[in-house]
Amino acid sequence: MEILLLSLIPQLGTILNIATVAIGLGLVIFFHELGHFAVAKWCDVNVERFSIGFGPVIWSRKWGETEYALSLIPFGGYVKMLGQDDVDPGQMSSEEVAEDPRAYTAKSVPQRMAIISAGVIMNVITGTMFFVLAFRSGVDTTAAVVGAVQVGMPAWQAGIETGDRITEMNGRRVDDFNDILRGTALSQGAISIEGVHPDGETFDVVVKPDTSGTRRRIGISPGLSLEVLPTPDPKKFPFAFPGTPAADAGFEPGDVITRVDDVELESYAELQEILWNRRDEALDVQVRRSVEGGESTTSDTITLEPAQFRTLGLRMDIGKIEAVRRGSPADEAGIKAGDRIATVDELRVGQDLDPMQLPDYFGERAGQPVNLMLIREVEGSAPQDVEVTLEPKDRGSWTEPPLFPESPISVPSIGVAYHMIPTVFSVDEGSPAAKAGIRARDTIESIDFVRTDPGMVDAFQDDVFTVKIGENNWAYAFWLMQNEAAGRDVRVSLKSADSEETRTVELTPQKADDWYLPTSRGLRLFTEGERRQADNLASAVTMGWTHAVNSMTDIYLTLRNLIFGDLSVKELHGPIRIATVAFEVAKSGLSQFLLFLGFLSINLAVLNFLPIPVLDGGHMVFLIWEGIARRKPSEKVLIAATYAGMAFVLGLMLLVIWLDLFVSRS
């Protein structure tokens, strides 16, 4: 009996769809069983049944001595030979059956090894063939380019930046972004990463992944392209955040930005530099637009107005430095995690200088000496004042925004990240917060982003989206107010310094004077993709075989990390999750279909050769024992091992179904 344990491979969900699951599963299992069947016939074994699926037979027909069947449970298949039956393992030690010269058990150990391994070998061959055909046709992938870098995470601390292209991880070549995700999740210990910065300079860093979640992470997301998000229905899924300049500028889904004013663009990194340097200017953006169903293109110029920060008039207190980027000006100046910035160029942070504007302050002083006074806690003694002088790099502010809950604020130009304390330091006179009665020393507990226009569609499904501020979430809530929630009003829950009672106030954010966002101004851009296509058949064979070897390696690394606890079982997927993702990629195209078939083939080959009774690998273990000991295992051993293996496999299947139904994944 062959069991296809699809659930063991976390990355399965990127290429499935319902049609390919149904067709591909049957085809891959057919090839697997065909391998067993063909070699068994070649060895003159009586094959009693050839089944796709297992469990109750729902259709069968007999040709010659063999019954060909379709069975109810589609996650596997089997070839039933005389003298070999997983359901009745006693046959393997039956003397009556053994006397039949065409019985499986009557064949020599090498012949039986050939029969057992034939399915795996067939799947490796056909899997490689599917990969070869896919790469000859051309495969669309996500480029191995870094987009957002999560502030404070290992990649950020190591100095990896937006626009970097990663070329190698732990000596293994990186072809697309999925290789980065797999290389991180399936690693152990620190990771050696090599790559190229946007300016062409190479880098080599060592990153120790974060292990606080269900899998190892370094904190990066895919790079962005110059293509406006090609959403099929902008009314249901907007390509620009409501309330931002891009929402009403005239962009259309699928537009490709080719030029800004007189500057021709080739990458998102170039666009980002312009947005930072000219953040307070209106920009003439030239786009290439598909018309007539994509058969031709036209050019259009769109004016994109600057985006002012939306504020409540609150100046929050600054917290401690959370992280320092290696090799940054801050690192070279001796700044440490745990320090607190007290003054900058003799300006008191909080009183004279809003902590939220420190990224802009340093970014505007690139190449100039800036003096900082730090407060450093010393164990066993009073805090110390530490003075440092550094020169910020020419890196734009807010190019590493707090995109995730608990993210600190990054100052890219000096390489520090700090949290904001949810305590109000001061309130700007005449601001929305002042009019609502918020005062210094009040503590913000939560912020509700409230949809005021029932017809507005933004990034949130609910009319009210709540962010619990806690100790470290002010920066995240503030960034939502500039982008995803730019079209919403705000409801703040807070406690006064002289009262334990929580009160709620409603505010409408106002635009800040002379403070501009150096970002895409609300425009949502598509991830950067690449097409991997072999120039000739020889190249396709090389790419296909490499992909097959990497896939096999990834499966063994997945199992290793599950055993050693570096990968949580919560990352496993079962049939329900697979079907859900299948809907999302139903229009995958021919090359993705071929990759899917290759993926299934390699998984079936590797997983069925694990040393688990009822799987091919378990049978091979018994044959190795027989070859060494010169005798078959006893009937009791065979029966006990078979039932134990069957219980393990069925238990695993129940586990992943339970995970699909009751365990949420981020």
N, C-alpha and C positions, 0 to 999 in steps of 0.2 A: 504494500500500500504506500502510495506516495502522497505526502502532505505538503501543500504549498503554503509555507508560513510567511505570507506577505507582510504580516504585521511586524516582523522584526526589523524592517528597514525604515527609519524615520523619514528619509527623503523621498519616499514613494509618491507623496501627494502632489508633486509638481507636474506630472505628465499623464495623469490618468483621466479618463472620461468613461462614461458608461458604455459606450459602444466598444471601445478598445478593450475594456475589462472583459466583456462577454466574448468577443472574438479572439482576443489575444490569449486569454487564459486557456480556452479550449485548444488553440493552435499550439501553444507552448507545451501543454501537457501531452498533446498528441505526439509531438516530436520526442519528448522524454520517453514516453511509453514505447514509441516506435523503436527507439534504441534498444530497450530491453527485448522487445518482440523480435527484432531482426537478428540479434545475436543469439537469442534462445533458439530460434529456428535454425540458424547456422550450426548450432551445437546439437541439433536434432532433439530438442526438448519439446514435449507435448504441452503446448500453450492452450489452456482450457478457456481462458477469458481475457479479453483486451477491453478495459473499461476506462472511459473518460469520466472522472468524478468517482466518488465512493459512496457507500451506503446503499439504500434500496435501489434496485434497477428500475428505471422508468421506460427504457426502450432497449431491445436487444434483437440481434439477428445472428444466425449461425452460418458460417461459410467454412466448409471442411470440418476440421476438428475443433475450431476455435469459435467461441461466442463473442461477438463484438457488441458492447453495451454502452449506454449512457446512464449514469447513476445520479441520484438526487443531489448529493452534496458536491458542488462544483470546485471545491478547493483542493483538488488533487486527482489521482487516478491510479490504476494499478494494472499489472499484467499477472494473471494467476496461472502459475505453471503447476503441473503435476509434481507433488512433493514439496511445494512451497506455497504456504498460505498464512498470511499474517493473522487472519482471524482464527485459524486452527494451527498454531505453531507446532502441535504434536506431529503433524504430517512430516516435518523435517527429520524426525527420528523414527518414523514408522518403518518397520522392517518389510511390511508387505509392499509399501510404495517403493521402498529402496530397491526391491527386486526388479522393478520395471526399468529396463535399460533407457527408456525415454523420460524417466523422471528427472527432475532438477537435481535431486539429491544423489542420483546415480552418476552424475557428471564429476569430472575431476575438479579439484579446488581451483586451478587456473581458469577452467571453463566457467565455473560459477562466478569467479571474480570478474571475468569479462562480461558476463550477463548482467551482474549487479551494477557494474560501473558504466555500462553502455548508455544508460539514460542520462547520467551526468555528463559523459563525454559528448553525447548528442546535443545537450543543451548548451554546453560551452561552444560547440561548433556553430550551432544555429544562432546563439546569442551574438557571437562575433559577426556572423554574416549579417544579422539585422543591423548591427552598429555600422558595418561597412556600407550597407545600402543607405543608411541614414546620412552618414557623412558625405557620401558621394552625391546625395540629393541636396544636402545643405541643411544645417541645424541652426535654428535661432536660439541664442543663449544670452544670458545677462553678463555684460562685460565685468571683468575682474577689477573694476575701478571702485574706489572708495567714495561713497557719498557722504552721508552724515556720520560723524564720529561721536559716539556717546561720551559726553563730558565726564571725566574722572575715571572712565573704564580703562582696561589695560592698553588698548590700542592708542587711546588718547595720551596716556602717560608715556608710552613708548615713542611718541612723536609722529605717528601715522596721521596724515592729514587728508582733507577732502581733495579729491582729484588724483590721489596716488594710485598707481596701478601695481597690484601685487602679482609677482611673477613666479614665486617659489615659496613653499612652506615645508620646513623640515626636509629640504632636499628634493621635494616632489614638485613637479611642474604644475602651475596653476593655469588652467585654460579659461575658466569662467567663474562667476561669483559663487556658484554652488560648490566649487572646489574649495573655496575659502571657508564656507560654512561647514562642509564635511571635514576639512582639514583641522578645523578648530574643535568641533564636537567630538571627533574620534581620536584626538590626540591624548597624550599623557605627558605631564610635566610642562616645562616651558616650550614655546614654539619659536623656531628661527624663521623669520619672515624677510624675504628680499623683494625689492620692488623699485619703481621708478617714480620720482616726483614729476609733477606737470612740467617743470622746466627742463626735464631730461636728466637730472641728477639722480644717481642710484642711491639706494639706502639698504641697510641690513640691520635689523633690530631683533631683539629677543623679547618675546611677550609671554607673560604668565597669565593664562586665561582666568577669568572669573568663574568660580564654581558654586556660586550661591544659588543658582537656579537648577533647573532639571537637566541642563546640559552645559558644557563649557562654552563660554562666550568671550569675545574680545571687545565687542561694542562697536561694530560698524554696520552700515547698511549700503545697498548698492548705489553706485553713482547715478547722477541724473544726466539726461540728454538735453538737447535743445528743442525737443518736441513737446508741444502742449499735450497734456494728458488726453489720449484719444477715447474719452468716455462715450459710449453709444447713446446715452440719454442724459444730456447736461441738466435737465430739469430734476432728475432723480439722483444724479451723481455729478456735481459741478466740477468743472475743470479750473475754477478759480473760487477762492473763498469769498462768500458774500460780505459786503462791507469793506472790501479792499479795492484799490485802484484798478487791478486787473479784471475785476468782475464786470465792469462796465466799459472796458477799453475797446472791445470789438474783436477779441481773440475768438477763435473757433477750435474745437477739438481736432487734434492732429496737425495743427499749424507747426511749422518748423522755423525757429528763429535763425535767420541767416546773417543779420547785420543789426547793429545798434548805432544809429547816426552814421558816421563814416567808417566804423570799425567792423570788418568782416569777422565772423565768429566761426570757430571750429569745435569748441568744447564748452561745457558748462563752466569749467574753471575760469575761462576768459569772460564769460557773462558775469560770473560772480564778482570778478575784479572790477568790472565797470559799475555794477550795482553798488559796490562799496565806495568807489572813488567819486561817483556822481549821484549819491543817494538823495540829495536834495534837489535834483533837476528832473524835469520832464524829459523823457527819452523817446526818440523816434525809432520804433522797432520794426524792422522789415521781416516779413514772414513769407515762407513758401507754402502755398495752400493747394491741396488736391481738389480738383473739380471733375465733374462728369464721371463720378464713380471711381476716381483715382487714375483715370486714363491720361489725364493731363494736369498741369499745375499752373498756378498763377501767382503773382507777387503782390503783396499788399503792405502798406506801411501804417502802423498803429502807434498812436501817442500814448505812452504809459506814464501817468502822473506819479510823483513821488508819494511815498507812504509815510505818514507821520505816526509816531508811537501813540497808542491809545493809553491813557493813564487815568487813575482815579484821584491823583493828587496825594498819594500816600508815599512817604519816604520811610522805608523799613530799615531795621537795624542790620548791620552786617555781621555775619557769623565767621567762623574760622575757615581758614584755607583747607579745602578738602583734599586737593591733590596738586602736585607740581609736575609739569611735563619734563621728562629727562632731556638734558641738553638745551633747555630754554634759557632766556635771560634770567628768569627767576631762579632756576636751578643753579646757574653759574654764580648768581649773587648770594647764594646760601639761604634762600627762602625755603622754609620747611612746611610740610603739612601740619596743621595745628596752630600755625601763626595766625594772628589777626591783624589786618591792615588798619592802622590808627590814623595816619596822615599820609597824604601824597603831595609832595611839593609844598609842605606846610599847610595844606588845606585839610581840615578835619573831616574825615569820612563820616557821613551822616549829617553833620551840621553844615559844613560848607560844600560838600560834594556828595551827591546822591550815589549810594553804592551801586545802584542799577546802571549808572552812567560811567562806571570805571572802565568797561571795555572800550567805550568811545574815547575817553580821556587818554588812555595809553595808546590806542590805535592812531590817534591824531598826532602823536609825538614820536613817531617812528624815527630812530636814529638820533634822538635827543636824550640827554641824561635826565632821568627822573628820580627824585629822592623819595624814599619810603621810610616811614617809621612803623615798625612792627611791634606787637606785644606777643612775647613768647613765654609760654608757661614752662616753668622749670620744676621738676619734681623735688619736693622737699624744701622749696624756697619760694620767695615772692616772684611774680611775673617780671620778666626783664624787657626793657625797651631795646630794640635792635634796629640800627639804622643801616640801610643798604641803598646803593645807587645802581641803576641799571639802564640799559638802552633798549626800548621796545623795538621789535622787528616790524617790518611793513606788512602786517597782516590785519585784515579788516575785522572790526568788531562785529559781534553777533553772527559770524560765519560758522560758529559752533554753538548753536542755540540749545537751550534746555528742552529737548524734544520729549523727554520721558519723565514720568513721576520720579521724584527724588533726585533729579538731575541738578547739579550745581550750576552756577553761572561761570562761563569761561571767559578769560581775557586772553585771546589767542596771541596777541602781540608780545606778551611776557610769559605766557605758559603757566598760569595759575587758574584754579577753579575754587570758588568759595560758595558757601550757602548763605541764604538770607534767613534771619531769625523772624518769625511771624509776629514780632512786636513792633508797633508803630513808633518810629523815632520822632517824626514830626508830620504835620499836615499842611499842605500848601494852602495859603489863604485864597478863598474864593473858589476852591476846587470842588468837584462833586463830593469828595469825602468830607470836606469841611462843612458843606451845606447839609450833609446827612448827620452831622454831629459826631463824627469820629474824631478821637483825640489822641494825643501822644500817650504812649504806654498801654493803649488798647491792644489786645491780642486777637489776631485773625484766626478763626477756627476752620472756616470753610468758605468757599466761593461757589455760588450757583450761576451758571451761564444760562440766561433765560431767553428763549425765542419769543420775540414780541410780534413778529409778523408770521401768522400761521402759514402763509404760502411760501415762506423762505425755506430753501433746502440747503443745508450745509453739511459739515462732516459728522454731525451727531444725529442720531435717530430720534432721541427724546427731546421734548420741549424744554426740559431742564437737565443740564449736565453739571454734576457736582464734583468739585475737587476738594478733598480733605487736605487742609494745609499742613497740619502736623508741624514737625520741626523743619522739614526740608522741601516743602512743595510750593513755596511762594514763586520761585522762578518759573516753574512749570505752568502755574496758573497765569502768570504774567504773560508768558509767551503764547498761550492759547488765546489770550485777549487780543493779540496782534494778528493772528492768523485764522485758525479754525473757528474761533468764536468772535471774530471781528464784527459780525453783524448782530451780536446779541448784547442785551443789557446784563447787568451784574447784580446779584444779591449776595451781600456779605453778612456772614454770621460771626459775631465777635463778642469778647468779654471786656468789660472796662477794668481798669487797673484797681478800682476801689469796689468792685462788685464781682461776685461769682455767677451772676445771672447772665445768660446768653441773650443777646438781642440781635435783630436782623434789620438791615437797612438796604434799600434798593438804590442803585446808582446807574447812571448812564456815562460810560467813559468819555473823556474829552481828548481831542487831539493836542499833543504837546507842541509847544512852540520850539522851532529850531532843533528838533530831535527826530531824525529820520531813520527808517528801517533800511539797512543795506542788503535787503533780500529781494526775492522775485516779486515783491509787492502784491502777494496774494495769488500769483499764477502757479498752478500745479504742473510740474513737468514730469514726463515719463522717464522710467529708468533707461540707462544707456545699454543698448543691445548690440550684439555682434553676430555675424553669421559665420559659422565654422563649416567650410565646404572644401572637400579634397579636390585638388586639381586633376588628379588621375586615379585610376584604380589602385595602383601601388600605394599611393598616399592614403587612399581610403582604407586599404587593408591595414596599414600601419596605425592609423587613427582608431580604427575599429578594435584591433587587438589591444591597443593601449587602454582604450576605454573599458574593455572587458576585464583586463587585469586589474585596473583601478577599482572597478565595481566589485570584483571578488575580494580584493584587499579591504575595501570599505565594510563589507559584510563581516569579515573576521574581526576588524577593529570595533565594529558595533557590538559584537558579542563580547569581546574583551572588556570594553568599557562598561557594559551592563554588569558583567561579573565583578569588576573591581569598583563599581559604584561611581564611575566618572560620567555615566549616562543613566538617567532615571528611567524606570519602566514607564513613567508617564509620557515619555517621548514615543512609545510604540503606538502603532495605528492598527486598528482592526477593520473589518469589512464595512462597517457603518461610516467610519471616517473616510475610508477610501472612496466610497460611493459619493459622499458629500463633496469631496474635492473633485471627483470625476465630473460633476455637474459644472464646476467652474472652468474646466478646461475642455469642454465638449468639442470645441472647434480647434483641435490641436494640429491638424494637417498631417500629411503623409510622413514627413520626417519624424515628427513626434510619435506617431503611431509605431514606426519602426524602432525608435528608441525604447518605447514601451515594451514591445515584444522582446527586445534584447535584454531589457531590465528584468523582465519576468524570467527569461531563460537562465540568466546568470544566477538569479536568486534561487530558482528551483534547483539548479545544479549544486550550489554551495550548501544550501540549507538541508537538502536531502542527503548530503554526504556527511552530515554531522553524525558522530558515533552514538546515535539514539536508536534503540530497538524500534522496529516497524519502519524506520527510514533506511535508505540504501546504505548509509554509513554504518548503521547498526548491524546489518547483514554482513558488511565487509569485516567488521570486528570479529564476528563469529567465524568467518572463513579464515581470517588470519590465525585465530586460535586453533582451528582445525588443522591448518597447514603446519603449525609449529608442534602441536601436541599429537598429531597423527590420529586424532579421533574427534568425532563430533561432540558438541556440548550435549549434556543430558537433556531429556525432555523437560524435566522440572526447571532447569535453568532457562531453557528457551521460552517456556510458558511464562515464568515469572518476569523475565526480561521484557517479553513482548507486552504483557499487560502493564508493566511499569512505564514502558515507553509510550504506550497508547494513552495512559492516564496523564503523562506529562504533556503530550501534544494537545490533548483535549483541554487540559487545564490552562495551557497557554492561550488557546483560542478563546476560552471563556474569559480569561483575564483581559485580553485586548478588547473584546466586546464590551466588557464592563467599563474599561477606560473610555471607550467611545461614548458610552451612554451617560456616565456620571462624573467624569473627570474633565474639567475645563483646561484648555491650553492657551497660553498667551500667544 
